[in-house]
Amino acid sequence: MNSKNIKKGILPYVFLLLALLAIFYFFNVSNKKVNVLTYNEFITSLNNGEITEITLTPKQNAVVYEVVGKMEDYDQNETFSTRLPLTDTSIDKILNSKYADKIELTTEEDPGSNTFFVILLNILPIVLLGGLIIFFLTKQVGGANKSMDFGRSRAKLNDENNKTTFKDVAGLTEEKEEVSELIDFLKNPKKFQQMGARIPKGVLLVGPPGTGKTLLAKAVAGEANVPFYYISGSDFVELFVGVGASRVRDMFKQAKHNAPCLVFIDEIDAVGRQRGTGLGGGHDEREQTLNQLLTEMDGFGANEGIIIIAATNRADVLDPALLRPGRFDRQVTVNLPDVKGREEILKVHARNKKFASNISLANIAKRTVGFSGADLENLLNEAALLAVRRNKDKITMSELDEAQDRVLMGPAKKSHKYTEKERKLVAYHEAGHAVVGIKLEGANEVQKITIIPRGVAGGYNLMLPKEETYFSTKKELLESISGLLGGRVTEEIMFGEVTTGAHNDFEKATKIARAMVTEYGMSDLGPIQLEQQEGGVFLGRDYNKTRNFSNEVAHEIDLEMRKIINACYKKTEKVIKENKDLLELIANALLEYETLTKEQIDYLVEHGKMPDDEEDVLTLKSLTELKEMAKEKNIKGYSKMNKQELIDSLEHSEEEE
């Protein structure tokens, strides 16, 4: 915690304590009763034996004693005071009194000689009390100022040196080219103005979470070396009507003073949703905020030199007025990275991490289909944490495998114990998926199998496409369904009964079959789209979605889906029955080792057994993977080598290292 914050937190309590002490002091002083006696009255009381206590304080700047004392009939808080001449006879009268034995005599130094003590005793309590009053008045005024500051913009200026550049943004080659024009404009606007070109006032970054939209906006500001304001869409909207619009006005006012500059609005769908589709009318606070944003971006006023960059995951729910030319002129789609992009992202996040010599980032990129940039960063971070936990000095393939499983399915539940029957059933179920993936060309390829429970799954089977493509053929979709049905078919053939373990497989297979019938036109119903992919629920639109087919067509859709699933089921049965030996081989290996990687499965298919412990791990890798490793180690002529030559070259390279 900051020391300044600590001081601010303690200061009010210190003031309160001092104020209480001052009040206590004044309270005690006000409760004391002091009787002022003349000299003769004092002598009379002394001779009568009425005095019990006397305190003498000589005054240096006077010729008197200051006398304070008590008498027999006084209360606890009652005293008397008088003054005696500063002579020996005054003391003698007290000491020679016949009642001197019962008098408690005390002498003190003159406090007047200690100026600091006088100030502390008399002036400081008053000062502290006044300071406490001023402090609380200041707090009240400050609170009033804050309430008046309610409509100020919450946009933060990145006043530090923004060191994020395009070098830190990997896998977004085309996206960086799209926004590079903004950098040229911010650096040299005259070049565009002379040509009569109008630079986009706003750029909308659209894409799934974690793909690098915010990072790309930071890189644009870093490359252009201009002020960079950033704010979330939710920071505009408040309970009170008009506050959001006021904050929008104030944000653009600040941006004009620092033009040219960038303003980044994250999650703009929080304030930019379509008007008239939700609850509330034109008086709605969110709609007023959106109206003000539309006016500021392209209204009667000019905002030269201000470029708005916004990010959202849901461009389909934004108001059309926000997306028209003159406002967000350009939309840049930031998709999930392909295999090349994933490799570049991994290289960026691997800069400060230590990896074993046999780690190939290209191979990791191939095994992480569907991962976003944030997922890949999390994958390497989890691997590094596991390496530290296992007391290793480098990250090995074991940590990377475990990290990928953790990201996808959660930590392994090693404490969960199967019965022997359950272990065997799960092993054959997962082996069935592997056999179909190996024997059918279009089916997804099994990258890893384990019978160790993870998350809610009793077993885990990582199946990925053999090649990363942008579209799929009908044959590939049908064989993907067959691969998903491999586990259930194996249960029925090998055990004569079925379990609930295939419910997730059925969910995926049914989704593919329905899409083939209703979206892709891959059935006997013909090339017609009967349904559209549904987005998230947006009040006032998706609830009132109309059907594009009658009840009779709905019945035909169900028949076509059942027809596809049944055909794939029969094909899967045929593949499993024809390859029972391979099924038994993989299932037995799973029962013994519990986890098999793609390399081990390939070795099983080729040699009919698991590799020996002393066998080199390079023999488990495919020819493509070996060539990638040789390329990273700069081995000459690797592209023309066969598998054994590559293994020998890599082993020789490791020995030299």
Phi and psi in degrees as a GROMACS rama.xvg file:
@    title "Ramachandran Plot"
@    xaxis  label "Phi"
@    yaxis  label "Psi"
@TYPE xy
-66.3051  138.678  ASN-2
-64.3941  -31.9724  SER-3
-64.0056  -40.3343  LYS-4
-66.0284  -35.9901  ASN-5
-64.4043  -44.1414  ILE-6
-62.4326  -42.7059  LYS-7
-62.7948  -34.5307  LYS-8
-74.358  -32.2189  GLY-9
-85.6899  -30.8146  ILE-10
-54.4599  -45.4448  LEU-11
-60.2158  -36.4524  PRO-12
-70.456  -34.2064  TYR-13
-64.4733  -45.8202  VAL-14
-59.6364  -42.0302  PHE-15
-64.1463  -40.8451  LEU-16
-64.3903  -44.983  LEU-17
-64.7151  -37.6647  LEU-18
-63.9643  -41.0577  ALA-19
-64.0132  -38.7094  LEU-20
-64.4331  -41.3827  LEU-21
-63.273  -43.6335  ALA-22
-63.2754  -39.854  ILE-23
-63.5466  -38.7261  PHE-24
-64.7224  -49.6756  TYR-25
-63.692  -34.1425  PHE-26
-65.5031  -42.2869  PHE-27
-67.3736  -39.0947  ASN-28
-66.1554  -39.9955  VAL-29
-70.1115  -25.0457  SER-30
-83.3978  -13.572  ASN-31
-81.5839  138.344  LYS-32
-109.311  122.035  LYS-33
-117.254  120.375  VAL-34
-96.3443  121.412  ASN-35
-88.6126  120.452  VAL-36
-106.621  147.939  LEU-37
-80.0349  170.967  THR-38
-62.1487  -43.1919  TYR-39
-67.2951  -39.0127  ASN-40
-63.5671  -38.7087  GLU-41
-63.5559  -45.5646  PHE-42
-64.3685  -38.9619  ILE-43
-63.2857  -46.6619  THR-44
-64.8295  -35.5558  SER-45
-65.8302  -44.3652  LEU-46
-70.0365  -26.7054  ASN-47
-84.3745  -3.76116  ASN-48
74.0712  23.7673  GLY-49
-84.0263  -18.5909  GLU-50
-87.5975  133.266  ILE-51
-112.724  -28.0171  THR-52
-136.938  140.084  GLU-53
-138.927  132.849  ILE-54
-122.552  120.014  THR-55
-102.485  129.951  LEU-56
-129.373  107.891  THR-57
-72.1139  138.89  PRO-58
-98.265  118.126  LYS-59
-70.973  -33.1018  GLN-60
-91.5729  11.0556  ASN-61
-140.869  174.585  ALA-62
-111.783  43.317  VAL-63
-138.029  160.718  VAL-64
-98.9913  138.113  TYR-65
-90.4231  117.635  GLU-66
-111.073  129.261  VAL-67
-130.366  138.045  VAL-68
-165.663  -173.323  GLY-69
-132.409  155.827  LYS-70
-116.698  170.581  MET-71
-62.1597  -40.5233  GLU-72
-91.1648  11.2216  ASP-73
-81.2624  150.97  TYR-74
-75.5175  178.754  ASP-75
-65.2185  -38.2486  GLN-76
-96.8746  12.6736  ASN-77
-104.516  134.067  GLU-78
-139.948  172.008  THR-79
-124.13  159.604  PHE-80
-141.806  146.403  SER-81
-158.722  179.895  THR-82
-129.939  139.03  ARG-83
-119.096  150.524  LEU-84
-62.7682  143.298  PRO-85
-80.9685  69.1616  LEU-86
-134.149  163.784  THR-87
-66.8401  -28.15  ASP-88
-65.2294  -30.6296  THR-89
-65.0808  -44.2314  SER-90
-68.3137  -38.7011  ILE-91
-62.3185  -37.8349  ASP-92
-61.8982  -33.6541  LYS-93
-77.217  -44.7552  ILE-94
-71.8858  -31.4598  LEU-95
-91.3536  1.98305  ASN-96
-64.8928  144.305  SER-97
-66.9752  -13.938  LYS-98
-105.171  19.5561  TYR-99
-62.3718  -29.1846  ALA-100
-65.2423  -31.3288  ASP-101
-93.4668  1.93593  LYS-102
-94.3498  129.466  ILE-103
-92.4464  104.886  GLU-104
-98.8728  131.501  LEU-105
-135.501  138.917  THR-106
-117.5  143.386  THR-107
-131.451  159.391  GLU-108
-77.2901  162.703  GLU-109
-74.8362  113.569  ASP-110
-67.4017  -16.2155  PRO-111
-65.0203  -20.7665  GLY-112
-73.5657  -18.5531  SER-113
-106.008  93.9636  ASN-114
-62.2489  -38.9966  THR-115
-61.8214  -40.0218  PHE-116
-66.0911  -37.0761  PHE-117
-65.0383  -43.6779  VAL-118
-64.1339  -43.8369  ILE-119
-62.1494  -38.6411  LEU-120
-79.3285  -33.405  LEU-121
-109.373  -35.4549  ASN-122
-99.7011  -38.3286  ILE-123
-58.0019  -45.1281  LEU-124
-56.4818  -37.7983  PRO-125
-67.1446  -41.3173  ILE-126
-63.5976  -42.6125  VAL-127
-65.1938  -41.6905  LEU-128
-63.639  -42.1189  LEU-129
-65.2625  -39.0905  GLY-130
-64.0635  -36.8766  GLY-131
-65.2089  -40.5167  LEU-132
-64.1352  -43.5263  ILE-133
-63.594  -38.5294  ILE-134
-61.732  -47.8066  PHE-135
-69.3487  -33.3511  PHE-136
-65.2962  -39.2393  LEU-137
-64.7909  -39.6554  THR-138
-62.4117  -40.2922  LYS-139
-65.7945  -41.4675  GLN-140
-66.3201  -38.814  VAL-141
-63.0177  -39.6411  GLY-142
-63.3881  -38.2775  GLY-143
-65.2332  -38.4485  ALA-144
-65.4826  -37.3121  ASN-145
-65.2005  -39.6701  LYS-146
-65.1346  -34.2927  SER-147
-71.4785  -21.8127  MET-148
-88.9615  10.2059  ASP-149
-64.2908  -31.8531  PHE-150
-89.6298  6.70639  GLY-151
-73.9194  152.592  ARG-152
-68.1112  142.833  SER-153
-94.3685  6.09182  ARG-154
-66.5512  134.895  ALA-155
-103.902  137.512  LYS-156
-93.7375  124.893  LEU-157
-78.481  81.1835  ASN-158
-79.3214  -13.7678  ASP-159
-75.6062  163.002  GLU-160
-65.8877  114.774  ASN-161
-78.3934  107.481  ASN-162
-94.6566  2.40495  LYS-163
-77.2455  124.483  THR-164
-129.621  -178.557  THR-165
-64.048  -19.9139  PHE-166
-65.8411  -26.94  LYS-167
-85.9776  -6.06089  ASP-168
-108.014  106.767  VAL-169
-107.217  150.308  ALA-170
79.7009  7.78037  GLY-171
-125.225  56.5407  LEU-172
-62.8969  -52.5485  THR-173
-66.6487  -37.0075  GLU-174
-65.3712  -38.3335  GLU-175
-66.6164  -35.2276  LYS-176
-65.1889  -36.3632  GLU-177
-64.6305  -39.0184  GLU-178
-93.3927  -4.20303  VAL-179
-65.1205  -26.9483  SER-180
-62.1996  -34.2017  GLU-181
-62.1912  -38.2204  LEU-182
-66.8311  -44.3438  ILE-183
-60.3904  -40.0688  ASP-184
-66.6253  -43.0742  PHE-185
-66.8974  -31.3639  LEU-186
-81.3081  -40.1965  LYS-187
-140.682  76.2374  ASN-188
-67.8472  -26.0898  PRO-189
-62.3078  -33.2226  LYS-190
-60.0758  -38.5105  LYS-191
-77.6017  -37.8947  PHE-192
-66.2074  -36.2688  GLN-193
-65.0975  -31.9197  GLN-194
-83.3476  -7.4856  MET-195
77.8549  16.6628  GLY-196
-86.2382  144.402  ALA-197
-109.963  117.342  ARG-198
-72.2205  146.173  ILE-199
-56.739  132.995  PRO-200
-75.3281  -27.7057  LYS-201
-143.914  142.185  GLY-202
-123.153  125.356  VAL-203
-103.457  118.89  LEU-204
-94.3469  118.945  LEU-205
-119.318  134.818  VAL-206
169.227  170.982  GLY-207
-63.4276  162.643  PRO-208
-63.155  143.222  PRO-209
82.7705  9.81857  GLY-210
-90.494  -3.68801  THR-211
104.262  26.0393  GLY-212
-68.1104  -47.6929  LYS-213
-65.0783  -40.3113  THR-214
-62.6734  -38.7052  LEU-215
-64.8095  -40.5258  LEU-216
-64.2577  -41.4341  ALA-217
-62.9302  -39.3413  LYS-218
-65.4589  -37.0042  ALA-219
-61.6036  -45.6471  VAL-220
-65.0666  -38.7644  ALA-221
-66.6892  -39.9766  GLY-222
-68.6816  -39.1687  GLU-223
-80.3836  -18.1373  ALA-224
56.7219  52.3475  ASN-225
-126.226  162.766  VAL-226
-58.1612  146.372  PRO-227
-133.331  107.693  PHE-228
-93.5004  138.8  TYR-229
-135.857  140.699  TYR-230
-155.43  153.664  ILE-231
-95.7964  149.547  SER-232
-59.3935  -31.722  GLY-233
-72.337  -16.2995  SER-234
-72.1228  -15.8633  ASP-235
-80.3163  -37.5753  PHE-236
-87.2151  128.265  VAL-237
-131.072  175.372  GLU-238
-66.5571  -35.805  LEU-239
-86.0201  133.573  PHE-240
-67.856  134.31  VAL-241
96.7354  -15.1725  GLY-242
-68.0319  -43.3815  VAL-243
-61.1896  -44.3055  GLY-244
-63.3445  -38.9049  ALA-245
-63.6368  -39.1287  SER-246
-67.9525  -35.9107  ARG-247
-63.1928  -45.8764  VAL-248
-60.1402  -43.9033  ARG-249
-67.6105  -35.8034  ASP-250
-63.1516  -45.7076  MET-251
-68.8921  -31.1928  PHE-252
-64.4627  -44.063  LYS-253
-65.1618  -39.1399  GLN-254
-65.8171  -35.9443  ALA-255
-62.92  -36.15  LYS-256
-69.4226  -22.1421  HIS-257
-111.77  13.8347  ASN-258
-64.9123  145.662  ALA-259
-76.1122  143.194  PRO-260
-155.328  170.212  CYS-261
-113.569  141.035  LEU-262
-122.052  119.709  VAL-263
-108.023  121.315  PHE-264
-110.815  110.157  ILE-265
-86.5052  144.991  ASP-266
51.6369  57.1228  GLU-267
-67.841  -16.8704  ILE-268
-64.9939  -15.9344  ASP-269
-65.9712  -26.0339  ALA-270
-121.973  -13.4733  VAL-271
-105.724  18.104  GLY-272
-66.463  158.614  ARG-273
-57.9923  138.087  GLN-274
-80.5993  146.25  ARG-275
81.3982  9.82018  GLY-276
-110.676  -16.8234  THR-277
-107.095  -164.014  GLY-278
-79.9544  144.602  LEU-279
97.3668  154.61  GLY-280
-106.739  -145.947  GLY-281
-69.5633  -14.7896  GLY-282
-83.9395  -3.57328  HIS-283
-60.8302  136.367  ASP-284
-59.948  -40.9357  GLU-285
-63.6459  -40.0283  ARG-286
-69.1379  -35.93  GLU-287
-64.4861  -39.522  GLN-288
-63.5013  -43.6084  THR-289
-62.8702  -42.6032  LEU-290
-59.5383  -40.6442  ASN-291
-67.5604  -38.2075  GLN-292
-63.8849  -40.851  LEU-293
-63.2441  -41.4712  LEU-294
-66.4612  -41.8372  THR-295
-68.7322  -36.4092  GLU-296
-71.4705  -40.4124  MET-297
-154.98  79.1379  ASP-298
-124.956  -145.816  GLY-299
-74.2209  -28.7647  PHE-300
-81.3436  159.55  GLY-301
-108.583  133.269  ALA-302
-118.59  66.035  ASN-303
-71.2101  137.029  GLU-304
83.2266  2.22949  GLY-305
-108.181  119.943  ILE-306
-114.06  126.489  ILE-307
-97.0243  127.733  ILE-308
-117.013  125.658  ILE-309
-124.947  154.095  ALA-310
-129.883  142.983  ALA-311
-156.975  155.15  THR-312
-96.8224  -10.6246  ASN-313
-131.656  77.0072  ARG-314
-69.6722  -21.0103  ALA-315
-71.5175  -17.0336  ASP-316
-98.9839  0.249363  VAL-317
-76.4597  152.434  LEU-318
-67.7792  135.751  ASP-319
-58.3433  -32.0484  PRO-320
-65.0225  -25.4962  ALA-321
-76.2605  -24.1724  LEU-322
-100.497  0.599568  LEU-323
-75.3605  159.244  ARG-324
-57.9718  138.999  PRO-325
103.347  -17.7566  GLY-326
-117.113  -100.151  ARG-327
-89.3258  86.4391  PHE-328
-67.4629  -31.1153  ASP-329
-129.008  133.677  ARG-330
-110.892  127.166  GLN-331
-113.863  115.691  VAL-332
-85.7557  120.48  THR-333
-104.687  95.2671  VAL-334
-87.1363  173.706  ASN-335
-64.0731  141.089  LEU-336
-70.1171  150.107  PRO-337
-83.2516  -172.363  ASP-338
-63.4961  -38.3255  VAL-339
-67.6658  -42.7645  LYS-340
-63.6577  -39.1275  GLY-341
-64.3011  -38.3751  ARG-342
-64.0349  -41.6519  GLU-343
-65.0706  -40.417  GLU-344
-64.6613  -41.4278  ILE-345
-62.2983  -37.6697  LEU-346
-65.3301  -36.9515  LYS-347
-64.7973  -46.1369  VAL-348
-79.9953  -9.80479  HIS-349
-93.9024  3.52882  ALA-350
-59.4943  -43.5452  ARG-351
-102.192  18.6232  ASN-352
-115.339  150.328  LYS-353
-102.75  121.184  LYS-354
-115.041  152.848  PHE-355
-66.0116  158.04  ALA-356
-66.3468  -24.7105  SER-357
-91.2512  7.34244  ASN-358
-80.2729  129.153  ILE-359
-116.543  114.452  SER-360
-65.961  -28.3293  LEU-361
-63.8879  -39.5415  ALA-362
-68.3414  -38.2456  ASN-363
-63.9243  -39.0772  ILE-364
-62.2287  -37.6337  ALA-365
-68.4623  -29.0412  LYS-366
-90.0284  -1.01268  ARG-367
-117.083  48.1743  THR-368
-63.1071  132.799  VAL-369
87.8935  -0.811719  GLY-370
-80.7112  138.776  PHE-371
-87.3704  175.38  SER-372
-61.4265  -39.4368  GLY-373
-65.4435  -37.0518  ALA-374
-64.4205  -41.2104  ASP-375
-66.7723  -39.8927  LEU-376
-63.9441  -40.4778  GLU-377
-66.4453  -35.8199  ASN-378
-60.7454  -49.6786  LEU-379
-67.6859  -34.7003  LEU-380
-66.729  -42.2749  ASN-381
-62.323  -39.6571  GLU-382
-63.7177  -40.7937  ALA-383
-65.1868  -40.4405  ALA-384
-62.9376  -40.8199  LEU-385
-64.801  -39.6033  LEU-386
-63.1456  -39.6794  ALA-387
-66.5279  -42.0855  VAL-388
-63.0267  -32.0994  ARG-389
-92.3454  8.63583  ARG-390
59.385  42.6865  ASN-391
-104.012  150.756  LYS-392
-91.9676  -7.94116  ASP-393
-142.465  155.139  LYS-394
-84.9294  124.61  ILE-395
-107.678  177.07  THR-396
-64.7084  -27.9614  MET-397
-62.0258  -43.7604  SER-398
-68.3555  -37.4299  GLU-399
-66.8346  -40.2433  LEU-400
-62.0451  -47.0878  ASP-401
-65.753  -38.1194  GLU-402
-64.4608  -40.1272  ALA-403
-63.8348  -41.3336  GLN-404
-64.1044  -37.8631  ASP-405
-65.7077  -42.7599  ARG-406
-63.8758  -40.9165  VAL-407
-81.2509  -42.7614  LEU-408
-124.474  -10.3806  MET-409
97.1715  173.59  GLY-410
-67.6657  151.56  PRO-411
-69.3735  138.797  ALA-412
-96.2546  76.6173  LYS-413
-69.4319  -22.6861  LYS-414
-75.6868  -17.5005  SER-415
-75.2943  123.087  HIS-416
-107.369  126.929  LYS-417
-83.2902  155.089  TYR-418
-76.5198  163.4  THR-419
-62.5888  -34.8955  GLU-420
-66.752  -41.4713  LYS-421
-65.9133  -41.521  GLU-422
-59.637  -44.1746  ARG-423
-66.6269  -40.6267  LYS-424
-65.3417  -43.9888  LEU-425
-65.6747  -39.1212  VAL-426
-62.6666  -44.8731  ALA-427
-69.173  -36.5473  TYR-428
-59.6715  -49.6609  HIS-429
-69.7938  -34.8593  GLU-430
-64.6072  -32.9971  ALA-431
-61.655  -42.1004  GLY-432
-59.4612  -43.3341  HIS-433
-64.0298  -42.1376  ALA-434
-63.4235  -45.9307  VAL-435
-63.8912  -40.0744  VAL-436
-63.9182  -32.7918  GLY-437
-76.1448  -40.8639  ILE-438
-88.0443  -24.4746  LYS-439
-101.029  126.473  LEU-440
-65.0762  -37.1149  GLU-441
-88.4615  -9.8222  GLY-442
-73.547  157.375  ALA-443
-66.0594  144.118  ASN-444
-89.6599  137.126  GLU-445
-79.7987  122.535  VAL-446
-96.474  -28.3172  GLN-447
-162.245  140.815  LYS-448
-128.843  139.052  ILE-449
-146.318  146.944  THR-450
-106.481  11.9183  ILE-451
-82.3963  126.08  ILE-452
-62.2796  140.22  PRO-453
-138.155  132.896  ARG-454
60.4438  -127.721  GLY-455
-96.7822  0.159271  VAL-456
-93.8115  139.871  ALA-457
-75.1703  -28.7961  GLY-458
-141.006  171.93  GLY-459
-140.013  128.939  TYR-460
-132.562  108.718  ASN-461
-87.3878  108.953  LEU-462
-116.691  125.24  MET-463
-128.575  154.624  LEU-464
-61.6935  146.953  PRO-465
-63.5502  -35.1638  LYS-466
-133.797  143.385  GLU-467
-86.1265  108.788  GLU-468
-122.595  166.547  THR-469
-93.2052  -12.9139  TYR-470
-147.316  164.42  PHE-471
-125.701  145.839  SER-472
-85.1214  166.663  THR-473
-62.5478  -39.1446  LYS-474
-62.8439  -42.2031  LYS-475
-65.3538  -38.916  GLU-476
-65.9035  -42.1893  LEU-477
-64.2635  -41.4962  LEU-478
-73.5357  -26.1106  GLU-479
-65.6722  -40.1753  SER-480
-62.84  -41.2852  ILE-481
-60.6522  -41.1688  SER-482
-63.0657  -37.8699  GLY-483
-68.4794  -28.7333  LEU-484
-85.92  -3.62573  LEU-485
-59.8112  -36.455  GLY-486
-67.4462  -46.2553  GLY-487
-65.4557  -42.07  ARG-488
-61.4619  -41.4473  VAL-489
-63.5266  -41.9667  THR-490
-58.015  -44.7978  GLU-491
-68.4149  -39.5283  GLU-492
-73.8121  -44.3682  ILE-493
-84.7784  -29.1082  MET-494
-118.935  -12.3503  PHE-495
70.3248  16.1036  GLY-496
-150.553  164.52  GLU-497
-122.711  157.858  VAL-498
-126.279  -179.98  THR-499
-86.4577  3.5659  THR-500
-67.442  -14.9556  GLY-501
-99.6247  12.6379  ALA-502
-62.7115  -37.7652  HIS-503
-70.7655  -34.0478  ASN-504
-63.2472  -42.1222  ASP-505
-64.989  -37.7252  PHE-506
-60.5037  -46.7745  GLU-507
-67.6944  -41.9132  LYS-508
-64.9991  -41.0698  ALA-509
-65.8507  -37.8125  THR-510
-63.913  -42.1554  LYS-511
-65.112  -44.5149  ILE-512
-63.1942  -41.3237  ALA-513
-67.421  -38.7638  ARG-514
-64.8532  -36.6243  ALA-515
-61.5472  -37.709  MET-516
-80.8016  -46.8744  VAL-517
-96.4955  -19.9094  THR-518
-117.275  -40.5378  GLU-519
-95.3472  -7.88358  TYR-520
64.0397  37.536  GLY-521
-108.487  47.1555  MET-522
-147.326  -179.141  SER-523
-70.4077  -9.80212  ASP-524
-72.5081  -13.5559  LEU-525
97.9161  174.767  GLY-526
-78.4379  74.7641  PRO-527
-137.848  140.228  ILE-528
-96.011  116.366  GLN-529
-98.7953  -22.3596  LEU-530
-137.498  158.079  GLU-531
-116.504  154.073  GLN-532
-63.6303  129.919  GLN-533
-87.7395  134.544  GLU-534
-88.6894  -165.207  GLY-535
-69.6785  159.518  GLY-536
-68.8694  128.2  VAL-537
-124.913  114.764  PHE-538
-54.4272  129.47  LEU-539
93.7725  -5.45838  GLY-540
-127.922  -61.7921  ARG-541
-71.4187  -25.4845  ASP-542
-67.7708  -27.7615  TYR-543
-101.219  26.8838  ASN-544
-66.9235  133.369  LYS-545
-93.233  149.423  THR-546
-84.6136  142.117  ARG-547
-98.1399  16.121  ASN-548
-152.034  160.677  PHE-549
-88.1463  177.855  SER-550
-65.8794  -33.4802  ASN-551
-65.6555  -41.5249  GLU-552
-67.6085  -35.8764  VAL-553
-59.8927  -39.5196  ALA-554
-64.7538  -40.1326  HIS-555
-66.6079  -34.9904  GLU-556
-61.7328  -45.0414  ILE-557
-61.0727  -41.3715  ASP-558
-64.3707  -41.378  LEU-559
-66.6564  -39.9689  GLU-560
-62.8066  -44.4022  MET-561
-63.9954  -35.837  ARG-562
-63.773  -43.0406  LYS-563
-65.981  -47.2505  ILE-564
-63.1455  -43.0087  ILE-565
-65.1011  -39.2211  ASN-566
-64.6638  -42.7786  ALA-567
-67.0212  -35.3991  CYS-568
-63.4812  -43.4389  TYR-569
-65.4014  -38.7742  LYS-570
-65.2792  -39.2554  LYS-571
-65.8854  -40.7896  THR-572
-57.3071  -42.4475  GLU-573
-63.6342  -44.1562  LYS-574
-64.3869  -43.7089  VAL-575
-65.6047  -43.8407  ILE-576
-65.7513  -34.2418  LYS-577
-76.8775  -15.2276  GLU-578
-128.237  43.1603  ASN-579
-64.5473  -34.3929  LYS-580
-63.1373  -44.4949  ASP-581
-65.1732  -38.1339  LEU-582
-60.3259  -46.5441  LEU-583
-62.5379  -40.6074  GLU-584
-62.3848  -47.8856  LEU-585
-69.2674  -40.509  ILE-586
-63.6762  -43.7754  ALA-587
-64.8025  -37.6206  ASN-588
-65.2671  -37.257  ALA-589
-65.5328  -41.3583  LEU-590
-63.0341  -31.4602  LEU-591
-84.6359  -44.9891  GLU-592
-101.917  -15.4796  TYR-593
68.69  -29.1288  GLU-594
-137.197  132.626  THR-595
-127.989  135.582  LEU-596
-94.3193  171.178  THR-597
-60.0563  -39.8981  LYS-598
-62.8305  -41.7743  GLU-599
-67.7607  -37.9435  GLN-600
-64.7673  -43.2731  ILE-601
-61.0345  -39.0336  ASP-602
-65.9898  -39.1074  TYR-603
-60.9686  -45.0021  LEU-604
-63.9514  -38.5825  VAL-605
-79.9381  -39.9595  GLU-606
-110.282  -12.4544  HIS-607
76.6476  11.2785  GLY-608
-155.695  165.219  LYS-609
-79.4202  150.606  MET-610
-65.7828  148.563  PRO-611
-68.6838  158.929  ASP-612
-62.3859  -36.2805  ASP-613
-83.4892  -5.06925  GLU-614
-71.3483  141.923  GLU-615
-63.4495  139.246  ASP-616
-66.6296  -20.1421  VAL-617
-65.0723  -26.6981  LEU-618
-68.3938  -17.2286  THR-619
-84.2752  -11.6235  LEU-620
-89.2341  151.232  LYS-621
-76.193  167.744  SER-622
-61.9281  -40.0376  LEU-623
-63.4805  -42.2798  THR-624
-65.7695  -38.6707  GLU-625
-64.4014  -39.3499  LEU-626
-66.2601  -36.366  LYS-627
-64.4185  -41.607  GLU-628
-65.1471  -40.9094  MET-629
-64.9923  -35.8534  ALA-630
-64.9761  -41.828  LYS-631
-67.0187  -30.022  GLU-632
-92.3728  6.72823  LYS-633
57.7057  43.3917  ASN-634
-82.382  123.89  ILE-635
-72.0379  139.879  LYS-636
70.5759  20.9393  GLY-637
-65.4298  -30.5571  TYR-638
-65.1479  -23.4521  SER-639
-99.2461  0.385589  LYS-640
-84.5053  149.975  MET-641
-85.232  -177.618  ASN-642
-62.7602  -45.4691  LYS-643
-66.8127  -38.7503  GLN-644
-63.9073  -39.635  GLU-645
-64.1493  -41.4615  LEU-646
-61.2048  -45.2433  ILE-647
-62.8662  -41.0539  ASP-648
-66.5761  -41.0468  SER-649
-67.6546  -39.1695  LEU-650
-63.1358  -41.4077  GLU-651
-64.5746  -38.9929  HIS-652
-64.4083  -39.815  SER-653
-67.5855  -36.7159  GLU-654
-64.1774  -39.3245  GLU-655
-66.0398  -35.8863  GLU-656
